[in-house]
Amino acid sequence: MHTILPTRLGELTIVRNEEAIVGLYFPHQWYRPDPSMFGPRVDTGFDEVTTQLEEYLAGERTDFDLPLEAHGSEAQRRVWRLITEVPFGRTTTYGDLARRLDYDLDPQQVGAAVGRNPLCILIPCHRVVGRDGKLTGYAGGLRRKQALLDLEQLTLWTPV
């Protein structure tokens, strides 16, 4: 089942099964499954994820406490687990992730896994940048990637 959450970054499609969130997609996201795979649209049962996403996008939340189930190969899941360890407001590189995997995957393979992340924002792949700190591909588009990075920097520096 799925729902649509309107945000300033575009409509987010949230997909869940009985136990967990299994997909979070921007419009026109790379590798977005066919919408027929999302199940029926329902507007109930998504309160916690929509609240947490709205808080994050408002600069009021720095992490998520949600049951997640990212479907992918073992290599992809290893990369996604590492991405979840990148602190809010910080970035890492594809090469750094490859090093942390003892080069079982090279940076290009890491990049391919990052691009197939089915849980954008929740698994914060926007925090992965090129080795020179430049923005490289983002499944939701580079403008969204920059907006998410800017949001996190602004949140870190906003006086409480």
Contacts in CASP RR format, 6 or more apart in sequence:
PFRMAT RR
TARGET T0000
AUTHOR 0000-0000-0000
METHOD contacts of the structure
MODEL  1
MHTILPTRLGELTIVRNEEAIVGLYFPHQWYRPDPSMFGPRVDTGFDEVT
TQLEEYLAGERTDFDLPLEAHGSEAQRRVWRLITEVPFGRTTTYGDLARR
LDYDLDPQQVGAAVGRNPLCILIPCHRVVGRDGKLTGYAGGLRRKQALLD
LEQLTLWTPV
1 15 0 8 1.000
1 16 0 8 1.000
1 17 0 8 1.000
1 38 0 8 1.000
1 39 0 8 1.000
1 40 0 8 1.000
1 41 0 8 1.000
1 42 0 8 1.000
2 13 0 8 1.000
2 14 0 8 1.000
2 15 0 8 1.000
2 16 0 8 1.000
2 38 0 8 1.000
2 39 0 8 1.000
2 40 0 8 1.000
2 41 0 8 1.000
2 42 0 8 1.000
3 13 0 8 1.000
3 14 0 8 1.000
3 41 0 8 1.000
3 42 0 8 1.000
3 43 0 8 1.000
3 45 0 8 1.000
3 46 0 8 1.000
3 50 0 8 1.000
4 11 0 8 1.000
4 12 0 8 1.000
4 13 0 8 1.000
4 14 0 8 1.000
4 41 0 8 1.000
5 11 0 8 1.000
5 12 0 8 1.000
5 13 0 8 1.000
5 14 0 8 1.000
5 46 0 8 1.000
5 50 0 8 1.000
5 53 0 8 1.000
5 54 0 8 1.000
7 53 0 8 1.000
7 54 0 8 1.000
7 57 0 8 1.000
8 57 0 8 1.000
9 26 0 8 1.000
9 57 0 8 1.000
9 144 0 8 1.000
9 147 0 8 1.000
9 148 0 8 1.000
10 26 0 8 1.000
10 27 0 8 1.000
11 26 0 8 1.000
11 27 0 8 1.000
12 24 0 8 1.000
12 25 0 8 1.000
12 26 0 8 1.000
12 53 0 8 1.000
12 120 0 8 1.000
12 121 0 8 1.000
13 23 0 8 1.000
13 24 0 8 1.000
13 25 0 8 1.000
13 27 0 8 1.000
13 32 0 8 1.000
13 35 0 8 1.000
13 38 0 8 1.000
14 21 0 8 1.000
14 23 0 8 1.000
14 24 0 8 1.000
14 46 0 8 1.000
14 49 0 8 1.000
14 50 0 8 1.000
14 53 0 8 1.000
15 21 0 8 1.000
15 22 0 8 1.000
15 23 0 8 1.000
15 24 0 8 1.000
15 25 0 8 1.000
15 38 0 8 1.000
15 39 0 8 1.000
16 22 0 8 1.000
16 23 0 8 1.000
16 45 0 8 1.000
16 46 0 8 1.000
16 49 0 8 1.000
17 69 0 8 1.000
19 67 0 8 1.000
19 69 0 8 1.000
20 66 0 8 1.000
20 67 0 8 1.000
20 68 0 8 1.000
20 69 0 8 1.000
21 49 0 8 1.000
21 66 0 8 1.000
21 67 0 8 1.000
21 68 0 8 1.000
21 69 0 8 1.000
21 119 0 8 1.000
21 122 0 8 1.000
22 68 0 8 1.000
22 69 0 8 1.000
22 70 0 8 1.000
22 71 0 8 1.000
22 118 0 8 1.000
22 119 0 8 1.000
23 70 0 8 1.000
23 118 0 8 1.000
23 119 0 8 1.000
24 53 0 8 1.000
24 118 0 8 1.000
24 119 0 8 1.000
24 120 0 8 1.000
24 121 0 8 1.000
24 122 0 8 1.000
25 32 0 8 1.000
25 33 0 8 1.000
25 118 0 8 1.000
25 120 0 8 1.000
26 32 0 8 1.000
26 120 0 8 1.000
26 139 0 8 1.000
26 140 0 8 1.000
26 141 0 8 1.000
26 144 0 8 1.000
28 140 0 8 1.000
29 120 0 8 1.000
29 139 0 8 1.000
29 140 0 8 1.000
30 115 0 8 1.000
30 139 0 8 1.000
30 140 0 8 1.000
31 115 0 8 1.000
31 116 0 8 1.000
31 139 0 8 1.000
32 139 0 8 1.000
33 118 0 8 1.000
48 66 0 8 1.000
49 66 0 8 1.000
52 61 0 8 1.000
52 64 0 8 1.000
52 65 0 8 1.000
52 66 0 8 1.000
53 121 0 8 1.000
55 61 0 8 1.000
56 62 0 8 1.000
56 64 0 8 1.000
56 121 0 8 1.000
56 151 0 8 1.000
57 151 0 8 1.000
59 151 0 8 1.000
59 154 0 8 1.000
59 155 0 8 1.000
59 158 0 8 1.000
62 88 0 8 1.000
62 152 0 8 1.000
62 155 0 8 1.000
63 88 0 8 1.000
64 122 0 8 1.000
66 122 0 8 1.000
68 119 0 8 1.000
68 122 0 8 1.000
68 123 0 8 1.000
70 76 0 8 1.000
70 77 0 8 1.000
70 80 0 8 1.000
70 117 0 8 1.000
70 118 0 8 1.000
70 119 0 8 1.000
70 123 0 8 1.000
71 118 0 8 1.000
72 116 0 8 1.000
72 118 0 8 1.000
73 113 0 8 1.000
75 104 0 8 1.000
75 105 0 8 1.000
75 109 0 8 1.000
75 113 0 8 1.000
76 113 0 8 1.000
76 116 0 8 1.000
78 101 0 8 1.000
78 104 0 8 1.000
78 105 0 8 1.000
78 113 0 8 1.000
79 97 0 8 1.000
79 101 0 8 1.000
79 105 0 8 1.000
79 110 0 8 1.000
79 111 0 8 1.000
79 113 0 8 1.000
79 114 0 8 1.000
80 113 0 8 1.000
80 117 0 8 1.000
80 119 0 8 1.000
80 123 0 8 1.000
80 125 0 8 1.000
82 97 0 8 1.000
82 100 0 8 1.000
82 101 0 8 1.000
83 92 0 8 1.000
83 97 0 8 1.000
83 114 0 8 1.000
83 117 0 8 1.000
83 123 0 8 1.000
83 124 0 8 1.000
83 125 0 8 1.000
83 127 0 8 1.000
83 128 0 8 1.000
84 123 0 8 1.000
84 124 0 8 1.000
86 92 0 8 1.000
86 124 0 8 1.000
86 127 0 8 1.000
86 128 0 8 1.000
88 124 0 8 1.000
88 152 0 8 1.000
88 155 0 8 1.000
88 156 0 8 1.000
89 127 0 8 1.000
89 149 0 8 1.000
89 152 0 8 1.000
89 153 0 8 1.000
89 155 0 8 1.000
89 156 0 8 1.000
90 127 0 8 1.000
91 127 0 8 1.000
91 128 0 8 1.000
91 129 0 8 1.000
91 133 0 8 1.000
91 149 0 8 1.000
92 127 0 8 1.000
92 128 0 8 1.000
92 129 0 8 1.000
93 107 0 8 1.000
93 128 0 8 1.000
93 129 0 8 1.000
93 130 0 8 1.000
93 131 0 8 1.000
93 133 0 8 1.000
94 107 0 8 1.000
94 108 0 8 1.000
94 110 0 8 1.000
94 111 0 8 1.000
94 114 0 8 1.000
94 128 0 8 1.000
94 130 0 8 1.000
94 131 0 8 1.000
94 136 0 8 1.000
95 107 0 8 1.000
95 110 0 8 1.000
95 131 0 8 1.000
97 107 0 8 1.000
97 110 0 8 1.000
97 114 0 8 1.000
97 128 0 8 1.000
98 105 0 8 1.000
98 106 0 8 1.000
98 107 0 8 1.000
98 109 0 8 1.000
98 110 0 8 1.000
101 110 0 8 1.000
105 113 0 8 1.000
107 131 0 8 1.000
110 128 0 8 1.000
111 128 0 8 1.000
114 125 0 8 1.000
114 128 0 8 1.000
115 125 0 8 1.000
115 137 0 8 1.000
115 138 0 8 1.000
115 139 0 8 1.000
116 139 0 8 1.000
117 123 0 8 1.000
117 125 0 8 1.000
117 139 0 8 1.000
120 126 0 8 1.000
120 139 0 8 1.000
120 140 0 8 1.000
121 148 0 8 1.000
124 148 0 8 1.000
125 138 0 8 1.000
125 139 0 8 1.000
126 138 0 8 1.000
126 144 0 8 1.000
126 145 0 8 1.000
126 148 0 8 1.000
126 149 0 8 1.000
127 149 0 8 1.000
127 152 0 8 1.000
129 135 0 8 1.000
129 136 0 8 1.000
130 136 0 8 1.000
135 142 0 8 1.000
135 145 0 8 1.000
135 146 0 8 1.000
135 149 0 8 1.000
137 145 0 8 1.000
138 144 0 8 1.000
138 145 0 8 1.000
END
